[in-house]
């Protein structure tokens, strides 16, 4: 009972979100952290030692920074299969690249070694992974980024607690209440100077920063140089490399004025407030004694061991399920499973039969042998545990320890006894991938897949949606080099009633083309298949499998780049045809374009909204301007189509990060839903976006020591405005399955308000203020809001915490546009009552036709003064012969004389002028 209760609680924890991390917090210590070394990283055992040193030191720093609350308990380091053997290396259990928390991988672009955390969700939500380069791990970038252990804690806070940076490379300076220009930082107690510092060869020059006439802030080349010696303890999310910094900014010392990402994303709350609100914090108390150092496991990726466990119970004879399963399994065996893998097969109904012991796939001979083992008839009951136990037997004959082996379980039926082997499965070390077919597939196995780090897919009985082939196709190993993984270019289907033709094109772009595989399926009678390459040459060598009702063609070598055209003519009435196209990277040194799709949660309860995410990348570089569409299919086969957007509005947290998002609220029934995403080059040309990753670590330009700048190596800069235009491409990807409960059958009132506006911007325009933002919808990001409420205040906290009582702007002429359009509005601010007001703060709420109100927008601000620069030191050269103190005396003397002359002049003019000047102000 104890273990079952623990298992159930763990499953609930794992199912809460679809972040694939296996980290757990146990007695204040983080367990199950995975560092994965990318197969493209050249072998170097120092990387392993440096990871150990970094995490060990970081554990102590984290412990002290979190008021003796958190530390790193155990860490697994995944070592690529192409590194040489070592007796210390063990076989992984559930650990894989899919679950990696930290990737040690080549840089996003050559020379760009900045560490960063891939984070594209809201404040307080976990990030995806941390990316460190080998050079960073090996300590070659300490000057630019500070000690690696401290930086790891900075990135860990992004990853685990969903906090953001307290600097902003797009807005490095701001006009502060002090009426001075300040560097964006937290806390304001961190001291330093703002300078333009340029080096050519060994000669460096320093000068004061000039004010840009447009922004009224410092010029583009101005940088903040922190003092090397400080006393300020906060904050780790600003510059943890400063020796004195050992804390996160808290409510007392947080700088709410700065335009930092933390303020923008987390409603001006400090990082410690966000961390203190996390589940981790709520489930722990401070410790008295310091923790033990972390324990490390070295795990080497081995060849795959996969056993197919296929349902052949009586219900599989309906809806063409058995044959569709065989088509998908054949595609998996012919195309998806990698050479070198070991594959076995079990069939089950009320009992299980071993149909093939493990065979290592070396050539097409072994693949074809396995094809002969697929089931030909369906009858009997359903015993999932019998199937799984038979798979264990198959695996143990070759591998006595079944750790890390994979079981692909396909079932269409309920089995009340499935829960009886949950303990056995979780203790086995095997990974269970579940493919649920049809609306009645057993729910208990979801727990097994979640517990073991496996995938969960759902395919409906609507054959034209191609769900089964997509599910099996998504089971390629993620542990190999990306250049060796099959990518799905196309997956389409059609049920033909009146028309007998299914025509279309498939684009093969230059990043793919190796091992290209075309698969056609039908339900009744083989169609006439025509396929032409981009030159118009017909392809004639399809292998036709009339028993399984499928035909396939492997293009030898590298397929020609361009538009391939197909034409399928059905020979039967009400025929269902599908086409699936896979390919691999054409060149191991050029990363292919990839699409990854997921929901923000694996389970959800109505009416809570969900978010669809699709990441379109080439390597680690975002692809912008793609057309990205999500297809969400319910238990009964009803499909919702959503256009996903990368516009930084609504569900999309960040504009232009290659992550396309949208809210999903169109729940039609309880049960499983499946997600599939299609991306292709849009009408507006898609581009590779060479801008730096959003959450990259702060580059320390240099330190101020005894009043002088000691520069660090400059960052390897790339012209980030250059966006490389992409050729046409298409990709499809399965985002797995998710489960919805509590959907009401009754008509319900409007439940969904407009989405929160997150991109409000304000700029002064004479005596007016111009606002821009992206329009929300009536229901989150769909439809049109009814009206906007805009309020202003001289206090950011009053506006945030007491919005309804702030001064309202007249918006009677402002009619909302359709969701996701750009809104513009200009107004005269009127009088702000607060004395000593230096800024006007502005926020918006949207209201829908049912009078539901959105969350408060991000807060925009406009300074009511022209900020003062620092006193401008004369240009100084390393060997100018003039001392700093002489310069200071000269400047101070000049200022005193000029001030005296000005004062005298103003006094005389004032005496002469009797007219009173009218007071001006907002």
N, C-alpha and C positions, 0 to 999 in steps of 0.2 A: 504493500500500500504506500509506504514511504517513497519508494522510487517512482511509482506511478504518479503520485502527487507532484513530486519534483519535476518529472517529465512534463506533466500537463502545464505547470507554471512556466517552465522553460519554453514550451511551445508557444504559449500565449505571448511571452516576451519576444520570441523570434518572429512571430507573425505580425507584431504591431507595425513594423515598417519593412520596406523592401530593400533597405540597405543590406548588402550581403555580408557585412562583417560578422565574424563569430565571437567578437569580444564579449566577455562577461565581467561583471564587477562582483568580486567575492571577498568579503571581509576587508574592504577598502582597497584591495589590489586588483588591477586589471589583468585578466587572464585571456589567453587565446589570441594575443596580438600576432599578426602575421606580417613579416617583412618578406617581400618576394623579389628576388634578383632576376631581372629580365634576361631571357636567353641571348639577347644581343649584347649583353655586358661581357667583355673579355674576362676570362677566368683570372681571379686575383683573390687569394685567401685573406689578404689584408682587409678586404671589404667586410668579411665576416667578423674579423677581430674588431674593426672600427665600429661596426653596428653594436657589438656587445659593449664596448667602452662607452659609446654615446648613450645607449639606453640605460646603462647602470648609473652613470652620472646624472642623467636626466631624471631618473627616478627620485633621487634625493632632492633635486631642484623642484620637481613637481610637488613632492611631499611638503616642503617648506612653503611653497607658493600657495598651496591650498589649505593652509592652516592645519597641517599635519593630517590631511584627510585622504589623499590618493597617492598611489605609487604603482609601479609596473611590477607585476608578480611573475608572469612567465611569457616568453616570446618565442615564436617559431620563426626560423629563417629558412625560406624555401630556396633551394639551390637548383639551378637549371640542369636538365638532363645531359646537356653537352659539356658540363664540367666533369673532371675526372673523379673516379670513385675515391671514397675515404671511409675507413671503418667507423668513423663517428657519425656518418650520414645515415639516417633512418628513413624508412618509407613513410610518406605522409598518410594521415588518416583522412579527416575531412578538409584538411588545409589544401587550398589550391589558389591559383592566380585570381580566380573569380572573387575569392574572399579576402584578397590582400588589403591590408590597411595602409601599408607603406610600400610603394614601388621603388626599387632601386633600378633606374632605367636611363637610357641615353636622354640627353636634353631635348626639349621641344624642338629647338633648332640648334645647329652647331654653335657652340660658344655661349649658349644661353643656359647657364647652370643654376639659375635661380630656383631655390626650393619653393614649392607652393602646395596648397591643398585644393583639390578639385571640390568645389562647394557651390552648388547651384540651387539650393533650397532656402527656405525662410530662416530667420533668426531662431535659435534654439533647436534647429534640426541638424542631425548629423551630416557630416560631409561624406564624400565618396572614398577618397584615398589621398595620401600624401605622396608627392613625387620628389624624390631626392636623386640627384645624378651621382654616378660613381666618383667624380672628382670632388663633389661636396662631401660625400661620406669619407673619402680618403683624406679630408682635411686640407684640400688645396684652395678652399674658398673662405677660410676663416676670417681673413682681413675684411672681405667685402660683406660677410653676413654674420660675423660673430661666432662664438663657440657653438659647435653643432648640437651639444646636449641642450643648451638653452633654446636654440631654434627649434629643436624637436618638440619641446614643451609648448612653444608658441603655436606650432602647426597642430599639435595634439588638441589644443583648445578649439581650433577651427573644426577639426575632425569630430571630436567627441561631443562638444557642447554647443556648437553652432554659433560661436561668437565671430566677430569680424575685426579687420585691422583698424588700428587707431591712427593710421596715416592714410593719405589718399594721393596717389601719384597724379591724378587728374586735377586735384585741387590742393596743392601742397601748402598754400597760404590762405589766410582769410583775414577779414577786418574784425578785430576783437572789440569787446566793450571798452577796453582801455583806449580805443581809437588808434591803436597801433596795428601794424601788420604782424601777425603771428604765424609761425609754422604750425601746420595741422599736426597735433600731437596730444598725447595723454600720458601723464598729467602735464599741465602747463608749467609745473615746477622743474621740468627737465630744461636745463640751460644750454645755451649754445649761441652761435652767430649765423646770420644769413649772408652768404657771399656768393659771388660768381668766381669760380676757381677753375682755371684752364691750364693745362699742361701740354707742352710740346717737347718731346724728348725728355731731357732732365730739367728743363726750365719751366717753372710754374709761376703764374701771376694770379694775384688776388685783387678783387675790387668789390666795392659795395654794390648792392643790388639796386637797379633803377626801377621806377614804377612804370608799369605798362599803362599807356593812356586809355586803352579800352577797358581792361579789367580793374584798373585802379589798385592792382596788387603788384607783387614783384614780377619781373620779367621771367621768361621761360627758363633761362639758364641759372636762375638763382637756386641755391640749395641751402638746406639747414645743416650746419655742422655742429654736432653736440660736443660739449666739453667732455674730455676723457675722464676727468675726476668729477663725480657728482655725489650728492647725498640722497637724491630722490629715489624712492623705492618702486614707484609705479611708472610705466606699466609694461608688463610682458607682451601685450598685444601692440605696443608701439615699438620699442627698441630694447629687446631683451639682452642685446649685446653690451649694454652699459653695465659696468660692474655692480653698481649699487642697486640695479633694478632686480627685485626679487618678488614682486607682488603684481597682481592685476589691479587696474583702476577700480575703485569702489565708489559708492554713492557720494562719499565726502570729497574725494579728490578728482572725480570724473570731470572731464572738460566737455560740457554739453555744447559749447559754442562751435567747436571745430567741425568742419564738414567731412568727418571721418566716415568710413563705411559702417563702423559700429553704430554711430549715431543715426545714420540713414536707415540701416536695416533693422535696428533693435529699438526704435522709438526713443532714442536719446538715453537709453539705459546704459549703465556702466557694464563692463565685461563681468565683473564679480557678481553683479545683480543677476545677470543671465545664468552664470555658472551656479549660483546659489539656488536658482529656481529649477535646476535640472533634476531628473530622477536620480542620477548618481548621488547628488548632494543630499537629497531628501532621504535616501536609503542608507546613509552612513553617519557616523559621528567621528570627531577627532580622536586620534590615537595618542597614547601617552609616550610609547617608546618608538624609535625609528624602525622601519621595516627591514627585512632581509633584502639583499640584492636580488635582482631578477634572475630567474632560471631560463636558460636558452636551450632550445631543441634545434638541431640541424637536420633538415629534412630535404632529401633529394628527390626530384621528380623522376618517376620510373615509367616504364611502358604501361599503357592503360590495360586494365582488366575489366571487361564489360560482360555482363550476362543479361541477355534479353529474357524477360519473364512475361510471356504473352498469354492473354486471356482467350481461351477457346470455348467458354461456357455457351449455353444455348442462346443467350441473348445476343451473342456476337453474330448470329445468323441473320438478324434483322438489320434493316437500313444499310445493307451492303457493308457492314462493319468489318467482317473478317477479311474481305478482299481489300478494303481500304487500308487496314492494318498491314497487310502483306505488301501492298504497294509502298507504303511509307517505310516499312522495315527493310525492303529491298533497296530503296534509295539510301537509307542509312548504311547498309552493308556495302553497297557499290561505291558510294561517294563520300559519306561523312566520316566514317571511322578510319583512323589513320593507319598506315602501314606500321608494322611493329606491335600493334595492339593485339591482345588476346581476347577472343570473343567466344562465348558459349550461349546456349539457348535452352530455355525451359518453357513448356506449355503447361497451363493449368486450367482445370475446371473445378470439380469438387476434390480432385486429387491433382498431383503434379507429375509430369513426365520429363525426364532429362532427354532432350532431343539432340544436343551436341555438347560434348565436353569442350573445354577451352581449346581453341585453335589459334595459333599465332598467324596473323595476316601478313604474308610476305609478298603475295602476288594476287592476281585476279582468280587464280585457282582456288585459294582458300575462301575468297568471297563467294564464288559460285557454289562451293560445297555447302556453305551456310544457307544460301538461298534455297537449297533443296530441303532444308529442315523446317521451313515455315508450315504452319498448320493448314490443312486442306478442308477440315470440317469442324463445325461448332455444335457442341451439345454438352449437357451436364450443368452442375451448379458452379459456385464460385468460392474457392478457398485461397485467398491472397496469401495467408501465412504458409500454406503448403508450397506455393510457388516460390516464395522468398527462401524457405528452408532448403528447397531443391537447388536454388541458385547458390546458396552457401556451400552446399555439397560439391557442386561443380567447381567452384573457385578453390576450395580447400584441396582438391586433388592435385593442383599445381602449386598453390600458395597456401600453406597451412595457416598463415596469418592473413585474414581477409581485409586488414586495414587498407583503406584507400581504394578498394575495388568498387565498381559501380554496378548497380542493378537498375536496368531500365524496365520499369513495371508499367505495362499497359493494361488497364481494366475498364470495363463498362458497367460493372454491376456492384451492388451493395453487398457487403459481407460483414455481418455482425461480429464475426470472430476475429476480424482483422486487428482489433485493438489488443488481442491476446499476445501478439508477438512484438509489440512496440518495445518492450524492455530488451528483448533479444536483439532487435535491430539496432537500437541505440548503443548497446554494449559491443556490437560486432566490429565497429569501425568502418563498416561499409557505407556507401553513399547511395541513397534511394532517389532516383528520378521518377516522378510520377507523370504518366500521360493518361489523363482522364478522358474517356470517350463517351459522348452522349450525356444526357441530363441526370442519369442515375448512378454515375460512378461514385465509388465509396469515398466518404469524407475523411475517414480515419487515417488514410494513407498520407493525407496532407501533412499530418503531424510527423510521420516518419520522414518525409522529404525535408521538412523544416528542421527537424532535429539533427539530421545528418548532413545538412548543407547541400542538399540536392535541389534540382529544379522541379517546378510544378507547372504542367501545361494542361490545357483543356482544348479538346476539339469537338465541335458539334457534329450533328448528322448532316449538316449542309455541306455536301462534298465539294461544291464549287468554291467554298472558302478555303479549301486546301489546308485545313488546320492540322491534320495528322502529319502530313509531309513537312509542314513548317516546324512542328514540335520535334520530330526526329532530327530534322536538319539543324535545329538549335543545339543539339547535343554533341557538337564538335568539341574536342578538347580545347580548353582555354589555356592549357599549360605549355603549349608549343609556341614557337615563334609565330607572330602574327602573319608572316609571309607564307606560312604553311597551313593556315586555317582556311577551310572552305567558307566563302562568303555567298550569301544568297542575293543574286541580282534581281531576280523576278520570281513572283509567286502569284499566279492569277488563275481564275476559273470562271466558267460560264455555263449556265444551263440553257440549252438551245431548244426553243419551242417552235417559233415561227421561222426563224432564220437557221440555216444549217452551217453558217460560217463563224469561226472565231479567228479573227485576224489581229495582228499586232506587231510591235517591234520590241527588241531588247537591245539596250545599248551596252557595248563592251568598251569601257574606257581604258586608257593606257596603264592605269595602276593595277589592272587585273588582266586575266586572259589565259593563265596557266591552268591546265586540268579543267577546262570548261565543260560542263555537263548539262545537256538539255533533257528534260524528262516530260513526257506527255502521258496523261492518264485519261481513261474513259470509263463509263459504267455499263454500256451495252455492247457496242460494236466498234471495232477499230476505225478511226477516221482516216481520211486521206491527209497525210502530213507533208507539208511543203515548208522548207526552211532555206533561206538564201543568206549568204554572207554579205558584207558591205559592198562587195564588187558585183553582187547579183549572181554569184555562182551557187547552184543548188547543192544542198547537202543530202546525200542519198543513202547513207549507211546506218540508218536507225536499226537498233535491235528491237524486234517486236516480240513481246511476251503476251501471247493471247490468253493464257491462263489467268495471269494477274491483271490483264487489261492495261498494259503500260508499254511504252516504247521509249528508248533512250539512245542518246548519241554522245560519245565523248570526243571532243575536238582534239586531235593530236597536237602536241607542241603548244604554242601560244596562239590563242585565237586572234583573228584580225580585229584591230580596233575599229569601232564604228557602229553603224546601225544594222543589226541583223533583223530580218523580216520573216515572220512566220504566217502561215495560213493553214488552218485546220478545218477540214470539211467533214461534218458529222454524217454518218451513214444510217443513223437511227433517229426516230422522233423522240423528243424530250431527253436528249443526250446531255450528259454533264461532262465537260472537258476541263482539264487543268494543264497548265504549263509551269514548270519550275526550272530555273536556270541558276546553276552554281558556278563559281570560278575561284581561283586563288590569285595571290599577288603575282604579277608578271616578273617582278624584279625584287630580290630579297633586300636590296638597299633602298627601295622606294616604298614607303608605307602605303598600303591601299586605303581608299576611302572606306570608312566603316560607319554603321549605324547601330547604336545600342538603345533599346527601349525598355522602359519600366514604369510601373505605377508607384506613387509615393507610399502606398501601403499594400500589404498582401491580403489583409482582411479589413472590412469596413462595415459600418452599420448605418443604414439610412436614417436621417437624411444627410449625414455628414458628406461633404464633397470630397472628391478625389482629384489627383493631378496626374496627368500623363506627361512623361518626360521622354524625349528622344534626343540622343546625343549624336551629332554628325561631325566626324573628325577625320583628318588624315594624319595618322600617327597620333600626336597630342595637339595638333593644330586645328582650331575650330573651322568649320565650313559655314560660311554665311550665305544668305540669299537662296537657300534650297527651298523647294516646295516639299513640305513634310506633312503627311496625312496619317492619322491613327484610325484603325478599324477595330472597334470594340464589339465583340460578339457575345451575346448572352447565352444562357443555358439552352434556350429554345431556338437558337440560331438567328435571332434578330440582331442586325448589325447597325451600330451608330458610327457615323463618319465624322471625324473632327480634324479641322485644319490646325496644325500646331504652329506656334509663333515664337520667334526669338526677339521680341520687341521690348523686353524689360517691363512689361505691364501685366496686370491681371495675375495669372498663375506663374508668369515668367519672371523670375527674380532679377536676372541680369540680361541686359541687352547685348547682343553680339558676343555671346560666349559659346556659340555652337550648340546650345541646349534649347530645343524647341519644346514649348510647354502649352498646356491648356487644362482648364477645369473639366471634369467629367461628372455630370449630375443626372444624366438620362438613364436612371436605373429602371428597368422594365420588370424585373422579377428578382426573387432570391436565388442564391446559388452561385455557380461559377461563371466567370466572364473571361474571355481571352483577349489579349492585346497583340495587335500586329501593326507595324509601322512601315510606311513606304516613303522613301526620300528620292527625289530626283532634282536635276538642275532646274531652277525656276526660270520664268520668263525674264526676270531680272537676273543677270548672269551671276552664278554662284562664285564665290571667291574663297581662297585660303586667307585667313585673317592672321597676320603675323604679329599682331599686338601681343604684349606680354600677358601671361595668365593673370586672371583677376586677383587672386589672393597670393601673389608672389611675395616672398620675404623682402623686407625693407633692405635696400642696398645702402650700406654705410659709406658715404662718399669720402669721409675722413674724420679725424678727431681734432678738437681744439686743445692744444697743449701749450701752456704758458702764453696764451693769446695768439699763437700761430697755428695755422692749419697744417696738420700732417695728413696728406692725402692717401687714400687707398687706391688700389688699381681700379680704373673706371669700369663701369658695366659695359659689356659687349653690346653696343646698341645696334639695332637694325631699324631701318626707316619703317616705322610701324604703320605709316599711312599707306604703304604699298600693299595692295591686296592682289594676290596672284589670281588671275582669272582661270576658272576651271573649265575643262571640256564637259560635255554632257555625261551624265552618269545616272544609274538607277541602283537602288539597294532596297531590300526588304529585310525586316528583322522581326522575330517573335519576342514579345515582351513577357511571355509566360501567362499564368492565370492568377486571378484574384477572386475572392469570395465576398459576396454582399449578403447581409441579413437585414431583417426587419423592414423590408420594402412593403409599403401599404398598398392594398388593393383598392382602397377607398379614394375618391377624389379629395385632394388636399388643398388647403389655401397655399398662397405663394410662400415658399419657405426660404428662398434665397435672395439675399440683398445684392446690390451691385458689388463688384470686387473693389478691394482697396486700391486707391491711386498711389503708386509708389514712385512715380517719376516727375512729380511736380517741381518745376523750376521757375524762379522769379528773377527778373532783371529790371533795374531802374531804367526809365525811359522819360527823361525830362522830369516833370512833376508827377508822372504816372508810373505804375508798376505793370510790367507785362508778364503774364503767366502762360506757361505751356504745360500740357500733360496729355496722357493717352486716355481716351474715353473708356470708362467701364461700361458694363451692360446692365440690363434689367435684372438678369440672374447671373451674378458674377461677371463673366466676360462674354455673355451672349445677349443680343438685343440692344436696347437703348435705355439709359437711365431717364428718369422723369425730370429731375432738376438737381442743381448743385447748391450746396451751402458753403460759402467761403467766409472765413473769419480771420481777423488779424489781431495781433497783440504785440506789445513791447516786451513781453516775457515769454520765453520758449516754454517754460514749465507751466505757466498759467494757460497757455494755449493748449498744451498737451493734456493737462490734467483737468482743465475747466473750460473745455471748448465751447460748451453751450452758452456760457456767459461772456464770451469774448465779443469784440466789436464785429458786427456782420457787415459784409460788403453787399451792395445792391447788385443782384444777379438776375433781375427780371428780364433783361434782354439776352440772357445766356441760355440757349436751348441746347441740351446735350445732343451730340452726334452719335452715330452707330458705334458700338463697341469696337475698340482698337483703332479708331481714327484719331488724328491729332487735334487737340483742342487748343485754342488761343483766346486769351481774355486780358483786356487792359482796364485798369481802374485807377482812380485817384484815391489815395489811402485815407484822406480825412485826418481828424485829430486823434492821436493816441494819448490817452489821459495820463499814462505813467510819466512821472518826472524822470529826468536823466535817461530818456530812451535813446539808445544808440542804434537799434535795429528794429525793423518791422518783421515779425514772423507771421507766416501765412500757412493755412492748412485748409483742406477741402474734405467735405463729406458728400457722397452722392445719395440720392433718395430715389427709390423706384415707385412705380404706380401704386403699389400696395403700402406705400409709406415706410418700407423697410430701409434702414440706413446702413451705409457701408461703414467699415472701420475708418478711423481718421487717417488721412493721407500722411505721407512723409511731410515734414515741416520745412518749407523753403524760407529763406531769409534775404533781406535787403538791408545793406548798411545805410544809415542816414548821414554819413560823413565820408570825407575822403581820408582813408587811413594814412597815418604818418609813417614814413619809412624810418629805419634806424639812421642815426647820424652817419653820413656817407664818408667812410675813410677814403683818403686819397689813394689812387692806384699805387700799390706797393710792388716792388720788384725784389727778388731775393737779394740782389747785391746793389741796391740803390744808394747805400751809404747813409740814408736818413733813418734814424731810429724811430720806433713806434712812439716813444714818449715825446720826441721832438714834434712829430706829426700831430699828436694829440694836443700839445700846448699851442701849436700854431692854429689848429682848427678852433680850439676853445677861445683863444684870443680874438680871432677874426669874428667869431659869433658874438662875443661881448661887444665889440666895437659896432658891428652892424646893428645889434639890438638897441644900443644906446641911441644911434642916429635915428632909427625907426621910431623909437619911443618919443623922442623929441619932436619929430615931424608930426606924428599922430596927435600929440598933445596940442600943438599949435593949430592944426587943422580943426580939431574938435572945438577949440575955443571960438573959432570963427563961425562954426556951423550951428545955428540955433534950431534948425528944423529937426524934429524927432524922427528917427527912422522907424517905420512900422516893423513890428516883430514878425518874423517868418518862421514857419515850421510845419510839420505834418500834424 
